[in-house]
Amino acid sequence: MDYAFDIAIKNRKLLSAFIENHTLKELNKVPDGFNNSIIWNIAHTIVTQQILVYRLSELPMSLSNEMVTAFKKGTKTEKDLSQAEVDIIKSLLFSTIEKTKEDYNNDIFKTFTEYTVSTKSILSNVEEAIAFNNFHEGIHFGYILALRKSL
């Protein structure tokens, strides 16, 4: 699992770099032909990780209900985010993964509700959820690269 957490941190560093290297206007822009912005994609990865790992393990997530509602699967960019909201998202990139690693090492994941993801893979335990989440974040990294070219 150390390798999976290492990949997760590296993914999050790449996502953080988009926040650091783009203006608030660029982060919020939804280019023609796209449904979401760079910052929506970043927030979506945080929400998805928490749902896959914590909600499916019947444990409390580290996010507000409002954030989950705004960025869960099936949503799209509804409004521009403020700099304060972007700053919160940036901090959650790392705090959520660090907490997951700590919780995993403390063996708190005792139950897991089996879940079929959009690729038709079945997640049966938290280890599979963590592994799939890294794949999911890679997909959104690709979307962000395409969005960046369209700015």
Biotite code that builds the C-alpha atoms (Angstrom):
import biotite.structure as struc

atoms = struc.array([
    struc.Atom([0.000, 0.000, 0.000], chain_id="A", res_id=1, res_name="MET", atom_name="CA", element="C"),
    struc.Atom([2.959, 2.334, 0.433], chain_id="A", res_id=2, res_name="ASP", atom_name="CA", element="C"),
    struc.Atom([3.307, 2.397, -3.359], chain_id="A", res_id=3, res_name="TYR", atom_name="CA", element="C"),
    struc.Atom([-0.385, 3.279, -3.843], chain_id="A", res_id=4, res_name="ALA", atom_name="CA", element="C"),
    struc.Atom([-0.118, 6.131, -1.348], chain_id="A", res_id=5, res_name="PHE", atom_name="CA", element="C"),
    struc.Atom([3.084, 7.338, -3.015], chain_id="A", res_id=6, res_name="ASP", atom_name="CA", element="C"),
    struc.Atom([1.260, 7.476, -6.362], chain_id="A", res_id=7, res_name="ILE", atom_name="CA", element="C"),
    struc.Atom([-1.660, 9.296, -4.726], chain_id="A", res_id=8, res_name="ALA", atom_name="CA", element="C"),
    struc.Atom([0.635, 11.995, -3.305], chain_id="A", res_id=9, res_name="ILE", atom_name="CA", element="C"),
    struc.Atom([2.378, 12.386, -6.672], chain_id="A", res_id=10, res_name="LYS", atom_name="CA", element="C"),
    struc.Atom([-1.016, 12.729, -8.400], chain_id="A", res_id=11, res_name="ASN", atom_name="CA", element="C"),
    struc.Atom([-2.033, 15.387, -5.903], chain_id="A", res_id=12, res_name="ARG", atom_name="CA", element="C"),
    struc.Atom([1.230, 17.307, -6.426], chain_id="A", res_id=13, res_name="LYS", atom_name="CA", element="C"),
    struc.Atom([0.484, 17.410, -10.155], chain_id="A", res_id=14, res_name="LEU", atom_name="CA", element="C"),
    struc.Atom([-3.042, 18.671, -9.446], chain_id="A", res_id=15, res_name="LEU", atom_name="CA", element="C"),
    struc.Atom([-1.735, 21.255, -6.990], chain_id="A", res_id=16, res_name="SER", atom_name="CA", element="C"),
    struc.Atom([0.616, 22.595, -9.652], chain_id="A", res_id=17, res_name="ALA", atom_name="CA", element="C"),
    struc.Atom([-2.389, 23.497, -11.820], chain_id="A", res_id=18, res_name="PHE", atom_name="CA", element="C"),
    struc.Atom([-3.740, 25.625, -8.971], chain_id="A", res_id=19, res_name="ILE", atom_name="CA", element="C"),
    struc.Atom([-0.363, 27.261, -8.425], chain_id="A", res_id=20, res_name="GLU", atom_name="CA", element="C"),
    struc.Atom([0.295, 27.957, -12.111], chain_id="A", res_id=21, res_name="ASN", atom_name="CA", element="C"),
    struc.Atom([-3.100, 29.258, -13.251], chain_id="A", res_id=22, res_name="HIS", atom_name="CA", element="C"),
    struc.Atom([-5.118, 32.333, -12.440], chain_id="A", res_id=23, res_name="THR", atom_name="CA", element="C"),
    struc.Atom([-8.464, 32.101, -10.701], chain_id="A", res_id=24, res_name="LEU", atom_name="CA", element="C"),
    struc.Atom([-10.116, 33.032, -13.995], chain_id="A", res_id=25, res_name="LYS", atom_name="CA", element="C"),
    struc.Atom([-8.292, 30.207, -15.804], chain_id="A", res_id=26, res_name="GLU", atom_name="CA", element="C"),
    struc.Atom([-9.154, 27.691, -13.076], chain_id="A", res_id=27, res_name="LEU", atom_name="CA", element="C"),
    struc.Atom([-12.855, 28.581, -13.362], chain_id="A", res_id=28, res_name="ASN", atom_name="CA", element="C"),
    struc.Atom([-13.091, 28.745, -17.171], chain_id="A", res_id=29, res_name="LYS", atom_name="CA", element="C"),
    struc.Atom([-15.203, 26.110, -18.924], chain_id="A", res_id=30, res_name="VAL", atom_name="CA", element="C"),
    struc.Atom([-13.940, 26.138, -22.528], chain_id="A", res_id=31, res_name="PRO", atom_name="CA", element="C"),
    struc.Atom([-16.295, 25.482, -25.424], chain_id="A", res_id=32, res_name="ASP", atom_name="CA", element="C"),
    struc.Atom([-16.853, 21.766, -25.834], chain_id="A", res_id=33, res_name="GLY", atom_name="CA", element="C"),
    struc.Atom([-16.272, 21.008, -22.130], chain_id="A", res_id=34, res_name="PHE", atom_name="CA", element="C"),
    struc.Atom([-18.697, 20.669, -19.214], chain_id="A", res_id=35, res_name="ASN", atom_name="CA", element="C"),
    struc.Atom([-16.312, 21.458, -16.393], chain_id="A", res_id=36, res_name="ASN", atom_name="CA", element="C"),
    struc.Atom([-13.423, 23.632, -15.333], chain_id="A", res_id=37, res_name="SER", atom_name="CA", element="C"),
    struc.Atom([-9.948, 22.776, -14.114], chain_id="A", res_id=38, res_name="ILE", atom_name="CA", element="C"),
    struc.Atom([-10.913, 23.507, -10.517], chain_id="A", res_id=39, res_name="ILE", atom_name="CA", element="C"),
    struc.Atom([-14.091, 21.392, -10.792], chain_id="A", res_id=40, res_name="TRP", atom_name="CA", element="C"),
    struc.Atom([-11.962, 18.430, -11.941], chain_id="A", res_id=41, res_name="ASN", atom_name="CA", element="C"),
    struc.Atom([-9.562, 18.899, -9.033], chain_id="A", res_id=42, res_name="ILE", atom_name="CA", element="C"),
    struc.Atom([-12.370, 19.170, -6.467], chain_id="A", res_id=43, res_name="ALA", atom_name="CA", element="C"),
    struc.Atom([-14.084, 16.171, -8.062], chain_id="A", res_id=44, res_name="HIS", atom_name="CA", element="C"),
    struc.Atom([-10.998, 14.010, -7.477], chain_id="A", res_id=45, res_name="THR", atom_name="CA", element="C"),
    struc.Atom([-11.047, 14.915, -3.781], chain_id="A", res_id=46, res_name="ILE", atom_name="CA", element="C"),
    struc.Atom([-14.752, 14.149, -3.437], chain_id="A", res_id=47, res_name="VAL", atom_name="CA", element="C"),
    struc.Atom([-14.481, 10.870, -5.334], chain_id="A", res_id=48, res_name="THR", atom_name="CA", element="C"),
    struc.Atom([-11.570, 9.676, -3.198], chain_id="A", res_id=49, res_name="GLN", atom_name="CA", element="C"),
    struc.Atom([-13.554, 10.357, -0.045], chain_id="A", res_id=50, res_name="GLN", atom_name="CA", element="C"),
    struc.Atom([-16.652, 8.586, -1.370], chain_id="A", res_id=51, res_name="ILE", atom_name="CA", element="C"),
    struc.Atom([-14.747, 5.536, -2.628], chain_id="A", res_id=52, res_name="LEU", atom_name="CA", element="C"),
    struc.Atom([-12.604, 5.108, 0.460], chain_id="A", res_id=53, res_name="VAL", atom_name="CA", element="C"),
    struc.Atom([-14.666, 6.459, 3.365], chain_id="A", res_id=54, res_name="TYR", atom_name="CA", element="C"),
    struc.Atom([-18.343, 6.376, 2.390], chain_id="A", res_id=55, res_name="ARG", atom_name="CA", element="C"),
    struc.Atom([-18.047, 2.846, 0.996], chain_id="A", res_id=56, res_name="LEU", atom_name="CA", element="C"),
    struc.Atom([-16.297, 1.892, 4.252], chain_id="A", res_id=57, res_name="SER", atom_name="CA", element="C"),
    struc.Atom([-19.172, 3.436, 6.231], chain_id="A", res_id=58, res_name="GLU", atom_name="CA", element="C"),
    struc.Atom([-16.841, 6.015, 7.797], chain_id="A", res_id=59, res_name="LEU", atom_name="CA", element="C"),
    struc.Atom([-17.225, 9.803, 7.980], chain_id="A", res_id=60, res_name="PRO", atom_name="CA", element="C"),
    struc.Atom([-15.700, 11.805, 5.158], chain_id="A", res_id=61, res_name="MET", atom_name="CA", element="C"),
    struc.Atom([-13.444, 14.825, 5.710], chain_id="A", res_id=62, res_name="SER", atom_name="CA", element="C"),
    struc.Atom([-15.610, 17.034, 3.477], chain_id="A", res_id=63, res_name="LEU", atom_name="CA", element="C"),
    struc.Atom([-18.743, 19.100, 3.858], chain_id="A", res_id=64, res_name="SER", atom_name="CA", element="C"),
    struc.Atom([-21.987, 17.792, 2.405], chain_id="A", res_id=65, res_name="ASN", atom_name="CA", element="C"),
    struc.Atom([-22.060, 20.908, 0.203], chain_id="A", res_id=66, res_name="GLU", atom_name="CA", element="C"),
    struc.Atom([-18.711, 20.047, -1.350], chain_id="A", res_id=67, res_name="MET", atom_name="CA", element="C"),
    struc.Atom([-19.772, 16.457, -2.013], chain_id="A", res_id=68, res_name="VAL", atom_name="CA", element="C"),
    struc.Atom([-23.021, 17.643, -3.590], chain_id="A", res_id=69, res_name="THR", atom_name="CA", element="C"),
    struc.Atom([-21.237, 20.176, -5.821], chain_id="A", res_id=70, res_name="ALA", atom_name="CA", element="C"),
    struc.Atom([-18.453, 17.922, -7.120], chain_id="A", res_id=71, res_name="PHE", atom_name="CA", element="C"),
    struc.Atom([-19.676, 14.318, -7.018], chain_id="A", res_id=72, res_name="LYS", atom_name="CA", element="C"),
    struc.Atom([-20.065, 12.134, -10.100], chain_id="A", res_id=73, res_name="LYS", atom_name="CA", element="C"),
    struc.Atom([-22.723, 13.456, -12.444], chain_id="A", res_id=74, res_name="GLY", atom_name="CA", element="C"),
    struc.Atom([-22.314, 17.125, -11.517], chain_id="A", res_id=75, res_name="THR", atom_name="CA", element="C"),
    struc.Atom([-20.864, 19.921, -13.598], chain_id="A", res_id=76, res_name="LYS", atom_name="CA", element="C"),
    struc.Atom([-19.471, 23.382, -13.045], chain_id="A", res_id=77, res_name="THR", atom_name="CA", element="C"),
    struc.Atom([-22.352, 25.536, -11.818], chain_id="A", res_id=78, res_name="GLU", atom_name="CA", element="C"),
    struc.Atom([-20.518, 28.683, -10.700], chain_id="A", res_id=79, res_name="LYS", atom_name="CA", element="C"),
    struc.Atom([-17.114, 30.259, -10.458], chain_id="A", res_id=80, res_name="ASP", atom_name="CA", element="C"),
    struc.Atom([-15.282, 29.506, -7.226], chain_id="A", res_id=81, res_name="LEU", atom_name="CA", element="C"),
    struc.Atom([-13.698, 32.210, -5.091], chain_id="A", res_id=82, res_name="SER", atom_name="CA", element="C"),
    struc.Atom([-10.014, 32.284, -4.231], chain_id="A", res_id=83, res_name="GLN", atom_name="CA", element="C"),
    struc.Atom([-10.925, 31.217, -0.680], chain_id="A", res_id=84, res_name="ALA", atom_name="CA", element="C"),
    struc.Atom([-12.752, 28.153, -2.029], chain_id="A", res_id=85, res_name="GLU", atom_name="CA", element="C"),
    struc.Atom([-9.797, 27.294, -4.279], chain_id="A", res_id=86, res_name="VAL", atom_name="CA", element="C"),
    struc.Atom([-7.461, 27.600, -1.283], chain_id="A", res_id=87, res_name="ASP", atom_name="CA", element="C"),
    struc.Atom([-9.621, 25.124, 0.663], chain_id="A", res_id=88, res_name="ILE", atom_name="CA", element="C"),
    struc.Atom([-9.557, 22.695, -2.263], chain_id="A", res_id=89, res_name="ILE", atom_name="CA", element="C"),
    struc.Atom([-5.774, 23.024, -2.499], chain_id="A", res_id=90, res_name="LYS", atom_name="CA", element="C"),
    struc.Atom([-5.354, 22.213, 1.200], chain_id="A", res_id=91, res_name="SER", atom_name="CA", element="C"),
    struc.Atom([-7.702, 19.227, 0.932], chain_id="A", res_id=92, res_name="LEU", atom_name="CA", element="C"),
    struc.Atom([-5.584, 17.738, -1.868], chain_id="A", res_id=93, res_name="LEU", atom_name="CA", element="C"),
    struc.Atom([-2.970, 16.671, 0.665], chain_id="A", res_id=94, res_name="PHE", atom_name="CA", element="C"),
    struc.Atom([-4.796, 16.519, 3.992], chain_id="A", res_id=95, res_name="SER", atom_name="CA", element="C"),
    struc.Atom([-7.276, 13.937, 2.695], chain_id="A", res_id=96, res_name="THR", atom_name="CA", element="C"),
    struc.Atom([-4.565, 11.608, 1.382], chain_id="A", res_id=97, res_name="ILE", atom_name="CA", element="C"),
    struc.Atom([-2.439, 11.996, 4.509], chain_id="A", res_id=98, res_name="GLU", atom_name="CA", element="C"),
    struc.Atom([-5.463, 11.179, 6.685], chain_id="A", res_id=99, res_name="LYS", atom_name="CA", element="C"),
    struc.Atom([-6.328, 8.181, 4.516], chain_id="A", res_id=100, res_name="THR", atom_name="CA", element="C"),
    struc.Atom([-2.793, 6.828, 4.844], chain_id="A", res_id=101, res_name="LYS", atom_name="CA", element="C"),
    struc.Atom([-2.877, 7.364, 8.616], chain_id="A", res_id=102, res_name="GLU", atom_name="CA", element="C"),
    struc.Atom([-6.302, 5.744, 8.915], chain_id="A", res_id=103, res_name="ASP", atom_name="CA", element="C"),
    struc.Atom([-5.216, 2.822, 6.749], chain_id="A", res_id=104, res_name="TYR", atom_name="CA", element="C"),
    struc.Atom([-2.092, 2.286, 8.849], chain_id="A", res_id=105, res_name="ASN", atom_name="CA", element="C"),
    struc.Atom([-4.280, 2.439, 11.975], chain_id="A", res_id=106, res_name="ASN", atom_name="CA", element="C"),
    struc.Atom([-6.486, -0.294, 10.473], chain_id="A", res_id=107, res_name="ASP", atom_name="CA", element="C"),
    struc.Atom([-9.782, 1.612, 10.779], chain_id="A", res_id=108, res_name="ILE", atom_name="CA", element="C"),
    struc.Atom([-11.225, 0.259, 7.513], chain_id="A", res_id=109, res_name="PHE", atom_name="CA", element="C"),
    struc.Atom([-13.186, -2.749, 8.775], chain_id="A", res_id=110, res_name="LYS", atom_name="CA", element="C"),
    struc.Atom([-16.150, -2.930, 6.402], chain_id="A", res_id=111, res_name="THR", atom_name="CA", element="C"),
    struc.Atom([-16.630, -2.116, 2.729], chain_id="A", res_id=112, res_name="PHE", atom_name="CA", element="C"),
    struc.Atom([-19.744, -1.929, 0.566], chain_id="A", res_id=113, res_name="THR", atom_name="CA", element="C"),
    struc.Atom([-18.986, -3.528, -2.792], chain_id="A", res_id=114, res_name="GLU", atom_name="CA", element="C"),
    struc.Atom([-19.329, -1.020, -5.638], chain_id="A", res_id=115, res_name="TYR", atom_name="CA", element="C"),
    struc.Atom([-19.190, -1.244, -9.428], chain_id="A", res_id=116, res_name="THR", atom_name="CA", element="C"),
    struc.Atom([-17.388, 1.735, -10.959], chain_id="A", res_id=117, res_name="VAL", atom_name="CA", element="C"),
    struc.Atom([-18.025, 3.242, -14.396], chain_id="A", res_id=118, res_name="SER", atom_name="CA", element="C"),
    struc.Atom([-15.393, 0.972, -16.009], chain_id="A", res_id=119, res_name="THR", atom_name="CA", element="C"),
    struc.Atom([-17.449, -2.002, -14.745], chain_id="A", res_id=120, res_name="LYS", atom_name="CA", element="C"),
    struc.Atom([-14.712, -2.992, -12.296], chain_id="A", res_id=121, res_name="SER", atom_name="CA", element="C"),
    struc.Atom([-16.031, -4.128, -8.937], chain_id="A", res_id=122, res_name="ILE", atom_name="CA", element="C"),
    struc.Atom([-14.421, -2.652, -5.836], chain_id="A", res_id=123, res_name="LEU", atom_name="CA", element="C"),
    struc.Atom([-14.568, -5.192, -3.016], chain_id="A", res_id=124, res_name="SER", atom_name="CA", element="C"),
    struc.Atom([-12.298, -3.647, -0.384], chain_id="A", res_id=125, res_name="ASN", atom_name="CA", element="C"),
    struc.Atom([-10.566, -0.434, 0.576], chain_id="A", res_id=126, res_name="VAL", atom_name="CA", element="C"),
    struc.Atom([-7.294, -1.462, -1.089], chain_id="A", res_id=127, res_name="GLU", atom_name="CA", element="C"),
    struc.Atom([-9.077, -1.802, -4.419], chain_id="A", res_id=128, res_name="GLU", atom_name="CA", element="C"),
    struc.Atom([-10.813, 1.552, -3.843], chain_id="A", res_id=129, res_name="ALA", atom_name="CA", element="C"),
    struc.Atom([-7.469, 3.254, -3.236], chain_id="A", res_id=130, res_name="ILE", atom_name="CA", element="C"),
    struc.Atom([-5.943, 1.635, -6.319], chain_id="A", res_id=131, res_name="ALA", atom_name="CA", element="C"),
    struc.Atom([-8.922, 2.539, -8.516], chain_id="A", res_id=132, res_name="PHE", atom_name="CA", element="C"),
    struc.Atom([-8.888, 6.081, -7.184], chain_id="A", res_id=133, res_name="ASN", atom_name="CA", element="C"),
    struc.Atom([-5.347, 6.546, -8.521], chain_id="A", res_id=134, res_name="ASN", atom_name="CA", element="C"),
    struc.Atom([-6.591, 5.450, -11.962], chain_id="A", res_id=135, res_name="PHE", atom_name="CA", element="C"),
    struc.Atom([-9.572, 7.820, -11.665], chain_id="A", res_id=136, res_name="HIS", atom_name="CA", element="C"),
    struc.Atom([-7.323, 10.746, -10.794], chain_id="A", res_id=137, res_name="GLU", atom_name="CA", element="C"),
    struc.Atom([-5.167, 9.951, -13.834], chain_id="A", res_id=138, res_name="GLY", atom_name="CA", element="C"),
    struc.Atom([-8.233, 10.247, -16.050], chain_id="A", res_id=139, res_name="ILE", atom_name="CA", element="C"),
    struc.Atom([-9.028, 13.668, -14.629], chain_id="A", res_id=140, res_name="HIS", atom_name="CA", element="C"),
    struc.Atom([-5.401, 14.734, -14.953], chain_id="A", res_id=141, res_name="PHE", atom_name="CA", element="C"),
    struc.Atom([-5.814, 14.030, -18.680], chain_id="A", res_id=142, res_name="GLY", atom_name="CA", element="C"),
    struc.Atom([-9.020, 16.089, -18.812], chain_id="A", res_id=143, res_name="TYR", atom_name="CA", element="C"),
    struc.Atom([-7.211, 18.944, -17.117], chain_id="A", res_id=144, res_name="ILE", atom_name="CA", element="C"),
    struc.Atom([-4.395, 18.794, -19.665], chain_id="A", res_id=145, res_name="LEU", atom_name="CA", element="C"),
    struc.Atom([-6.997, 19.071, -22.440], chain_id="A", res_id=146, res_name="ALA", atom_name="CA", element="C"),
    struc.Atom([-8.751, 21.926, -20.636], chain_id="A", res_id=147, res_name="LEU", atom_name="CA", element="C"),
    struc.Atom([-5.458, 23.783, -20.236], chain_id="A", res_id=148, res_name="ARG", atom_name="CA", element="C"),
    struc.Atom([-4.841, 23.620, -23.993], chain_id="A", res_id=149, res_name="LYS", atom_name="CA", element="C"),
    struc.Atom([-8.289, 25.113, -24.564], chain_id="A", res_id=150, res_name="SER", atom_name="CA", element="C"),
    struc.Atom([-7.809, 28.146, -22.312], chain_id="A", res_id=151, res_name="LEU", atom_name="CA", element="C"),
])
